[in-house]
């Protein structure tokens, strides 16, 4: 049985205790930076300042995350690109971290969140329901902060 679609505000404020509400989003691309270690401490006890190296390498990574609303626990994963397979990895991790009750995932309207493979995955896992925030209202997704 598929859970009925709820409003985002109702999910935040009046979600039944057997349901889990998570806010999901992506961050990136992020390029790793290198920062050399500090040189140590001076004889008078002050930290010596090291020059920062702001060089960026060719590697980039996307961070995917979901925040469980009722207790602030997070589920995160990384991927080389923002695409359907990466978002599915996040959904699988969320499903494993929240194994019982209805699972509502509040997310934006990105095409990879609505793609046919995601729709197939949701059809085979009926307790998981995506709730899309309205376009232009990213502030409704608590994960944005």
Rosetta blueprint (number, residue, H / E / L):
1 X L
2 X L
3 X L
4 X L
5 X L
6 X L
7 X L
8 X H
9 X H
10 X H
11 X H
12 X H
13 X H
14 X H
15 X L
16 X L
17 X L
18 X L
19 X L
20 X E
21 X E
22 X E
23 X E
24 X E
25 X E
26 X E
27 X E
28 X E
29 X E
30 X E
31 X E
32 X E
33 X E
34 X L
35 X L
36 X L
37 X L
38 X L
39 X L
40 X L
41 X E
42 X L
43 X L
44 X L
45 X L
46 X L
47 X E
48 X L
49 X L
50 X L
51 X L
52 X L
53 X L
54 X L
55 X L
56 X E
57 X E
58 X E
59 X E
60 X E
61 X E
62 X E
63 X E
64 X E
65 X E
66 X E
67 X E
68 X E
69 X L
70 X L
71 X L
72 X L
73 X L
74 X E
75 X E
76 X E
77 X E
78 X E
79 X E
80 X L
81 X L
82 X L
83 X L
84 X H
85 X H
86 X H
87 X H
88 X H
89 X H
90 X H
91 X H
92 X H
93 X H
94 X H
95 X H
96 X H
97 X H
98 X L
99 X L
100 X L
101 X L
102 X L
103 X E
104 X E
105 X E
106 X E
107 X E
108 X L
109 X L
110 X L
111 X H
112 X H
113 X H
114 X L
115 X L
116 X H
117 X H
118 X H
119 X H
120 X H
121 X H
122 X H
123 X H
124 X H
125 X L
126 X L
127 X L
128 X E
129 X E
130 X E
131 X E
132 X E
133 X L
134 X L
135 X L
136 X L
137 X L
138 X H
139 X H
140 X H
141 X L
142 X H
143 X H
144 X H
145 X L
